[in-house]
Amino acid sequence: MFQRKKAKISHEKHDLFDRLPDDIVISILCSLSSSARSPADLISILLTCKRLNSLRLDPMVLSRAGSGTFRIRAKNWCENAHRFVKLCVSAGNVEATYTLGMIRFYCLQNRGSGASLMAKAAIRSHAPALYSLAVIQFNGSGGLKKWKESKDLRAGVALCARAAYLGHVDALRELGHCLQDGYGVARNVTQGHRLLVQANARELASALRSAPAHHVLAWQLQNLRNGIPKSDPGWDVKCSLLSDLDCHVVAREIHPANRFLTEWFVGGPGSDPDLRLCSHAGCGRPETRRNEFRRCSACGAVNYCSRGCQAQDWKVRHKAQCASMERLINPGAVDGEDGDDLMAEVEGVAAGAL
């Protein structure tokens, strides 16, 4: 009888989490959800035991979820994913608020709701949300009025300044270009140049602090999705504005919201051959009306949503691809009278600049 009782006990399974108070389990889940690098990481944790799974929708857990938790693939977007992100928004998660705002504004074309969510995140000093709203103000994106009336350059500069103050490198670079060009603010070339130098320094410092291998793989996978060959100058991961100094360091990780936009509009549910996207890899923003983005003034083959994206893409990729630059570097590539006319035009422009 004793042996049978012992055998019966040996087959019982005890879950140690069942003995812990809810507060401790929730604290563990908060730490795990904030450090998850993908939805799959969080799901695999929740499947570990029933106790963890039962507390997965606790408001505290949802409010602490990190940006990696919302790294949802565009092809996997569904009503369940939308519902989960909305639950995180209701719990006060600022990353979920910004990500859902970007998805609604650009992908689902719900401009009012998307802008409202981004503004909600911006009020809580979320730097990417502030910068995204600045880009919308600069371009007049999604406006019902005429494009000139939809733009608010002063509001864009103010939002950029706030995001730059919070340490957003792209906003700092954008603000520097605005000051140099007098775009939406009084022109101050010296101050603008100083901000651009600060942006480069911050980008370099951030890249040198941490350069994990998965950043490199993520960049190269994105290049493969966009059809960029390995021979392309932008294939290697590098710090974009320091490439001309032969200081190639790992670029910053792309935000899940921008990654989602890229997947949605490039070979995804929102792909449209007539739709122009920002040509800077990792941005993913599409035009909300025709001819909204600025083009390269030399070749007209690429489009950019902001001056910051244009500056980065020029250094990392477009400088080697621009047709006009190729003609200037290699005049022999243009034959006949057209080539002579082009060189005469270039010499005239150069003489005027001197």
Backbone hydrogen bonds, N-H to C=O, Kabsch-Sander energy under -0.5 kcal/mol:
donor,donor_aa,acceptor,acceptor_aa,energy
5,K,1,M,-2.1
6,K,2,F,-2.2
7,A,3,Q,-2.1
8,K,4,R,-2.0
9,I,5,K,-2.0
10,S,6,K,-1.9
11,H,7,A,-0.8
11,H,8,K,-0.6
12,E,9,I,-1.4
16,L,14,H,-0.7
18,D,15,D,-1.6
19,R,16,L,-1.1
20,L,17,F,-1.1
25,V,21,P,-1.8
26,I,22,D,-2.9
27,S,23,D,-2.0
28,I,24,I,-2.1
29,L,25,V,-2.5
30,C,26,I,-2.6
31,S,27,S,-1.9
32,L,28,I,-2.2
33,S,29,L,-2.9
34,S,30,C,-1.9
35,S,31,S,-1.0
36,A,32,L,-0.7
41,D,38,S,-0.6
42,L,38,S,-1.3
43,I,39,P,-2.5
44,S,40,A,-2.5
45,I,41,D,-1.4
46,L,42,L,-2.2
47,L,43,I,-1.7
48,T,45,I,-1.5
49,C,46,L,-0.5
53,N,49,C,-1.7
54,S,50,K,-2.3
55,L,51,R,-0.9
55,L,52,L,-0.6
56,R,53,N,-1.1
58,D,55,L,-1.5
61,V,58,D,-0.6
62,L,58,D,-2.2
63,S,59,P,-2.1
64,R,60,M,-1.1
65,A,62,L,-0.7
66,G,33,S,-2.0
69,T,66,G,-1.2
70,F,67,S,-1.3
71,R,68,G,-1.5
72,I,70,F,-2.3
76,N,73,R,-1.2
77,W,74,A,-1.3
82,H,78,C,-2.3
83,R,79,E,-2.5
84,F,80,N,-2.2
85,V,81,A,-2.2
86,K,82,H,-2.2
87,L,83,R,-2.0
88,C,84,F,-1.9
89,V,85,V,-2.1
90,S,86,K,-2.5
91,A,87,L,-1.4
92,G,89,V,-1.6
93,N,88,C,-2.5
94,V,92,G,-0.6
97,T,93,N,-1.9
98,Y,94,V,-2.2
99,T,95,E,-2.6
100,L,96,A,-2.6
101,G,97,T,-1.7
102,M,98,Y,-2.4
103,I,99,T,-2.2
104,R,100,L,-2.6
105,F,101,G,-2.4
106,Y,102,M,-2.4
107,C,102,M,-0.6
107,C,103,I,-1.3
108,L,103,I,-2.4
110,N,104,R,-3.2
111,R,109,Q,-1.0
114,G,110,N,-2.6
115,A,111,R,-2.7
116,S,112,G,-2.0
117,L,113,S,-2.2
118,M,114,G,-2.2
119,A,115,A,-2.3
120,K,116,S,-2.0
121,A,117,L,-2.0
122,A,118,M,-2.5
123,I,119,A,-2.2
124,R,120,K,-0.7
124,R,121,A,-0.6
125,S,122,A,-2.0
126,H,121,A,-1.3
127,A,125,S,-0.8
130,L,126,H,-2.0
131,Y,127,A,-2.4
132,S,128,P,-2.4
133,L,129,A,-2.2
134,A,130,L,-1.7
135,V,131,Y,-2.2
136,I,132,S,-2.0
137,Q,133,L,-2.2
138,F,134,A,-2.6
139,N,135,V,-2.1
140,G,136,I,-1.6
141,S,136,I,-1.7
143,G,140,G,-1.4
149,E,146,K,-0.7
150,S,146,K,-1.8
151,K,147,W,-1.3
152,D,137,Q,-2.0
156,G,152,D,-2.0
157,V,153,L,-2.4
158,A,154,R,-2.3
159,L,155,A,-2.4
160,C,156,G,-2.3
161,A,157,V,-2.5
162,R,158,A,-2.0
163,A,159,L,-2.4
164,A,160,C,-2.9
165,Y,161,A,-2.1
166,L,162,R,-1.3
167,G,164,A,-1.6
168,H,163,A,-2.3
169,V,167,G,-0.7
172,L,168,H,-2.0
173,R,169,V,-2.4
174,E,170,D,-2.5
175,L,171,A,-2.5
176,G,172,L,-1.8
177,H,173,R,-2.0
178,C,174,E,-2.2
179,L,175,L,-2.1
180,Q,176,G,-2.1
181,D,177,H,-2.3
182,G,178,C,-1.3
183,Y,178,C,-2.2
184,G,182,G,-0.9
188,N,179,L,-2.5
192,G,188,N,-2.5
193,H,189,V,-2.5
194,R,190,T,-2.0
195,L,191,Q,-2.0
196,L,192,G,-1.9
197,V,193,H,-2.1
198,Q,194,R,-2.1
199,A,195,L,-2.3
200,N,196,L,-2.1
201,A,197,V,-2.4
202,R,198,Q,-2.6
203,E,199,A,-2.2
204,L,200,N,-2.4
205,A,201,A,-2.6
206,S,202,R,-2.5
207,A,203,E,-2.0
208,L,204,L,-2.4
209,R,205,A,-1.5
210,S,206,S,-1.1
215,H,212,P,-1.1
216,V,212,P,-0.8
217,L,213,A,-2.0
218,A,214,H,-2.4
219,W,215,H,-2.3
220,Q,216,V,-2.3
221,L,217,L,-2.6
222,Q,218,A,-2.0
223,N,219,W,-2.0
224,L,220,Q,-2.0
225,R,221,L,-2.1
226,N,222,Q,-2.0
227,G,224,L,-1.3
228,I,223,N,-3.0
232,D,229,P,-1.5
235,W,232,D,-2.0
240,S,238,K,-0.8
242,L,239,C,-1.6
243,S,240,S,-1.1
245,L,242,L,-1.4
246,D,243,S,-1.5
247,C,242,L,-1.7
248,H,246,D,-0.6
249,V,247,C,-0.7
259,R,255,H,-2.3
260,F,256,P,-2.3
261,L,257,A,-2.0
262,T,258,N,-2.2
263,E,259,R,-2.3
264,W,260,F,-2.5
265,F,261,L,-2.2
266,V,262,T,-1.7
267,G,265,F,-0.7
270,G,264,W,-2.1
271,S,268,G,-1.7
272,D,265,F,-0.5
275,L,272,D,-2.0
278,C,285,R,-2.3
279,S,303,N,-3.7
281,A,279,S,-0.5
283,C,280,H,-1.9
284,G,280,H,-0.6
287,E,276,R,-1.8
292,E,289,R,-1.1
294,R,304,Y,-1.6
296,C,302,V,-1.6
300,G,296,C,-1.3
304,Y,294,R,-2.5
310,Q,306,S,-1.7
311,A,307,R,-2.4
312,Q,308,G,-2.2
313,D,309,C,-2.5
314,W,310,Q,-1.9
315,K,311,A,-1.5
316,V,312,Q,-2.1
317,R,313,D,-2.4
318,H,313,D,-2.7
319,K,314,W,-1.7
320,A,317,R,-1.4
321,Q,318,H,-1.0
322,C,318,H,-2.4
326,E,322,C,-2.0
327,R,323,A,-2.0
328,L,324,S,-2.0
329,I,325,M,-2.6
330,N,326,E,-2.4
333,A,330,N,-2.0
334,V,331,P,-1.7
335,D,333,A,-0.6
339,G,335,D,-0.9
340,D,336,G,-1.6
341,D,337,E,-2.6
342,L,338,D,-2.4
343,M,339,G,-2.4
344,A,340,D,-2.3
345,E,341,D,-2.3
346,V,342,L,-2.6
347,E,343,M,-2.7
348,G,344,A,-2.1
349,V,345,E,-2.3
350,A,346,V,-2.6
351,A,347,E,-2.4
352,G,348,G,-2.1
353,A,349,V,-2.0
354,L,350,A,-1.7
